[in-house]
């Protein structure tokens, strides 16, 4: 492949994927600071004693919808976030004041911008198809970084000169130099984010598409539509949570997920492994027993190993600030690339 071919492919991919890469950079920047932004956007809860989980569950169930997930307040002074589903399966969200156990906001993603940014960043609000596209965009970004670097790569001894920006050149030439130099300097960060993002989205998409039934598992016969399983009541949720917490008494609850068949998955934070790791305890609420336990150190989930680095959480504020700079660089590259193409096109006319 000739050196000029690298530039051709770099430009073609940039023009096709620039909007998606810009969206990923913008939503990623928002998610880097989801906690402080969440505090600004949330309804300020009442002051006082936080109600137990069964009260929060009862408040969510009182909406008349199925409770699918409860995110506990991440810190004092924050609200709980609940995912709901109506009879048709349409999902919505509710914000619950953990002190008064009262729903203070309810609606779709438009009313919950942080959650909307997460769904756009992870799956484009398009389910498995969206995850496939996100995984593909990560691979494309890797290829763009590689072709850009291959086109730029200077001869021996000219590394420094090849990154220089001549202030006396015309503005369009300086723009090209800035695009080149900033892109080269940020390549390591861009490659890291693209690779980890592609791995997370791609792995989850493959799992969703090809998820096989566990070996030896006998699929239960479907129950008649006329006899659906009742939703768990608040008392059984409280008892199930008590069973789960007894296994990891020092771990805080991150969220609780409710699945068909009176099953409850409790995710408990495991900071001893990494910033986002969780212990997972599955409780059979019908039999009121522990059905499965997966300690964080034994969990093979790929996201648990990679996501803390992709999101910067593993490195605290410093890591998030570095990734914010990367996001701003990607936004600059995503805008300057098409702009350079447009300028070049006008010169050829």
HUMOWO-V315402 format. One record per residue. N is the residue number from 0. RES is the residue in three letters. PHI is phi in whole degrees, 0 to 359 (999 if undefined). Layout:
<<N & RES & PHI> <N & RES & PHI>>
This chain:
<<0 & UNK & 999> <1 & UNK & 286> <2 & UNK & 302> <3 & UNK & 294> <4 & UNK & 295> <5 & UNK & 299> <6 & UNK & 293> <7 & UNK & 300> <8 & UNK & 293> <9 & UNK & 300> <10 & UNK & 292> <11 & UNK & 298> <12 & UNK & 294> <13 & UNK & 298> <14 & UNK & 293> <15 & UNK & 283> <16 & UNK & 250> <17 & UNK & 305> <18 & UNK & 300> <19 & UNK & 292> <20 & UNK & 294> <21 & UNK & 298> <22 & UNK & 298> <23 & UNK & 297> <24 & UNK & 293> <25 & UNK & 294> <26 & UNK & 292> <27 & UNK & 298> <28 & UNK & 298> <29 & UNK & 296> <30 & UNK & 290> <31 & UNK & 301> <32 & UNK & 238> <33 & UNK & 296> <34 & UNK & 289> <35 & UNK & 297> <36 & UNK & 294> <37 & UNK & 299> <38 & UNK & 297> <39 & UNK & 290> <40 & UNK & 267> <41 & UNK & 281> <42 & UNK & 288> <43 & UNK & 292> <44 & UNK & 287> <45 & UNK & 292> <46 & UNK & 268> <47 & UNK & 143> <48 & UNK & 283> <49 & UNK & 288> <50 & UNK & 287> <51 & UNK & 293> <52 & UNK & 300> <53 & UNK & 297> <54 & UNK & 290> <55 & UNK & 295> <56 & UNK & 297> <57 & UNK & 297> <58 & UNK & 295> <59 & UNK & 292> <60 & UNK & 294> <61 & UNK & 293> <62 & UNK & 289> <63 & UNK & 87> <64 & UNK & 250> <65 & UNK & 285> <66 & UNK & 274> <67 & UNK & 259> <68 & UNK & 200> <69 & UNK & 236> <70 & UNK & 268> <71 & UNK & 289> <72 & UNK & 304> <73 & UNK & 291> <74 & UNK & 197> <75 & UNK & 303> <76 & UNK & 86> <77 & UNK & 249> <78 & UNK & 261> <79 & UNK & 268> <80 & UNK & 246> <81 & UNK & 239> <82 & UNK & 261> <83 & UNK & 239> <84 & UNK & 216> <85 & UNK & 273> <86 & UNK & 298> <87 & UNK & 273> <88 & UNK & 93> <89 & UNK & 292> <90 & UNK & 268> <91 & UNK & 212> <92 & UNK & 233> <93 & UNK & 220> <94 & UNK & 252> <95 & UNK & 241> <96 & UNK & 290> <97 & UNK & 287> <98 & UNK & 271> <99 & UNK & 268> <100 & UNK & 54> <101 & UNK & 234> <102 & UNK & 289> <103 & UNK & 252> <104 & UNK & 203> <105 & UNK & 210> <106 & UNK & 158> <107 & UNK & 271> <108 & UNK & 296> <109 & UNK & 300> <110 & UNK & 268> <111 & UNK & 228> <112 & UNK & 298> <113 & UNK & 293> <114 & UNK & 294> <115 & UNK & 297> <116 & UNK & 298> <117 & UNK & 297> <118 & UNK & 293> <119 & UNK & 292> <120 & UNK & 293> <121 & UNK & 270> <122 & UNK & 215> <123 & UNK & 56> <124 & UNK & 57> <125 & UNK & 230> <126 & UNK & 61> <127 & UNK & 297> <128 & UNK & 301> <129 & UNK & 297> <130 & UNK & 295> <131 & UNK & 298> <132 & UNK & 296> <133 & UNK & 296> <134 & UNK & 299> <135 & UNK & 295> <136 & UNK & 295> <137 & UNK & 295> <138 & UNK & 295> <139 & UNK & 298> <140 & UNK & 297> <141 & UNK & 298> <142 & UNK & 294> <143 & UNK & 296> <144 & UNK & 297> <145 & UNK & 293> <146 & UNK & 291> <147 & UNK & 296> <148 & UNK & 293> <149 & UNK & 294> <150 & UNK & 292> <151 & UNK & 283> <152 & UNK & 313> <153 & UNK & 273> <154 & UNK & 290> <155 & UNK & 302> <156 & UNK & 89> <157 & UNK & 244> <158 & UNK & 300> <159 & UNK & 294> <160 & UNK & 296> <161 & UNK & 287> <162 & UNK & 257> <163 & UNK & 289> <164 & UNK & 239> <165 & UNK & 276> <166 & UNK & 292> <167 & UNK & 270> <168 & UNK & 282> <169 & UNK & 302> <170 & UNK & 301> <171 & UNK & 293> <172 & UNK & 288> <173 & UNK & 297> <174 & UNK & 299> <175 & UNK & 296> <176 & UNK & 294> <177 & UNK & 298> <178 & UNK & 302> <179 & UNK & 296> <180 & UNK & 291> <181 & UNK & 295> <182 & UNK & 298> <183 & UNK & 295> <184 & UNK & 297> <185 & UNK & 269> <186 & UNK & 303> <187 & UNK & 299> <188 & UNK & 295> <189 & UNK & 297> <190 & UNK & 297> <191 & UNK & 298> <192 & UNK & 294> <193 & UNK & 295> <194 & UNK & 293> <195 & UNK & 292> <196 & UNK & 296> <197 & UNK & 296> <198 & UNK & 295> <199 & UNK & 294> <200 & UNK & 294> <201 & UNK & 295> <202 & UNK & 297> <203 & UNK & 292> <204 & UNK & 294> <205 & UNK & 297> <206 & UNK & 297> <207 & UNK & 290> <208 & UNK & 281> <209 & UNK & 251> <210 & UNK & 310> <211 & UNK & 275> <212 & UNK & 290> <213 & UNK & 305> <214 & UNK & 302> <215 & UNK & 82> <216 & UNK & 280> <217 & UNK & 262> <218 & UNK & 290> <219 & UNK & 290> <220 & UNK & 290> <221 & UNK & 295> <222 & UNK & 281> <223 & UNK & 300> <224 & UNK & 298> <225 & UNK & 284> <226 & UNK & 230> <227 & UNK & 292> <228 & UNK & 291> <229 & UNK & 289> <230 & UNK & 292> <231 & UNK & 296> <232 & UNK & 269> <233 & UNK & 298> <234 & UNK & 294> <235 & UNK & 291> <236 & UNK & 296> <237 & UNK & 297> <238 & UNK & 293> <239 & UNK & 295> <240 & UNK & 295> <241 & UNK & 297> <242 & UNK & 297> <243 & UNK & 294> <244 & UNK & 291> <245 & UNK & 296> <246 & UNK & 282> <247 & UNK & 227> <248 & UNK & 296> <249 & UNK & 264> <250 & UNK & 269> <251 & UNK & 279> <252 & UNK & 280> <253 & UNK & 275> <254 & UNK & 200> <255 & UNK & 231> <256 & UNK & 244> <257 & UNK & 247> <258 & UNK & 245> <259 & UNK & 302> <260 & UNK & 88> <261 & UNK & 55> <262 & UNK & 247> <263 & UNK & 229> <264 & UNK & 256> <265 & UNK & 255> <266 & UNK & 257> <267 & UNK & 247> <268 & UNK & 299> <269 & UNK & 231> <270 & UNK & 296> <271 & UNK & 293> <272 & UNK & 270> <273 & UNK & 198> <274 & UNK & 295> <275 & UNK & 242> <276 & UNK & 292> <277 & UNK & 221> <278 & UNK & 275> <279 & UNK & 243> <280 & UNK & 239> <281 & UNK & 260> <282 & UNK & 244> <283 & UNK & 274> <284 & UNK & 286> <285 & UNK & 292> <286 & UNK & 267> <287 & UNK & 50> <288 & UNK & 213> <289 & UNK & 283> <290 & UNK & 267> <291 & UNK & 198> <292 & UNK & 228> <293 & UNK & 229> <294 & UNK & 292> <295 & UNK & 302> <296 & UNK & 290> <297 & UNK & 256> <298 & UNK & 281> <299 & UNK & 275> <300 & UNK & 305> <301 & UNK & 296> <302 & UNK & 299> <303 & UNK & 292> <304 & UNK & 274> <305 & UNK & 260> <306 & UNK & 303> <307 & UNK & 301> <308 & UNK & 275> <309 & UNK & 297> <310 & UNK & 271> <311 & UNK & 83> <312 & UNK & 297> <313 & UNK & 292> <314 & UNK & 248> <315 & UNK & 68> <316 & UNK & 298> <317 & UNK & 300> <318 & UNK & 296> <319 & UNK & 291> <320 & UNK & 293> <321 & UNK & 297> <322 & UNK & 291> <323 & UNK & 295> <324 & UNK & 300> <325 & UNK & 299> <326 & UNK & 299> <327 & UNK & 295> <328 & UNK & 297> <329 & UNK & 298> <330 & UNK & 297> <331 & UNK & 298> <332 & UNK & 293> <333 & UNK & 293> <334 & UNK & 270> <335 & UNK & 290> <336 & UNK & 300> <337 & UNK & 300> <338 & UNK & 296> <339 & UNK & 295> <340 & UNK & 299> <341 & UNK & 293> <342 & UNK & 296> <343 & UNK & 295> <344 & UNK & 295> <345 & UNK & 293> <346 & UNK & 294> <347 & UNK & 281> <348 & UNK & 284>>
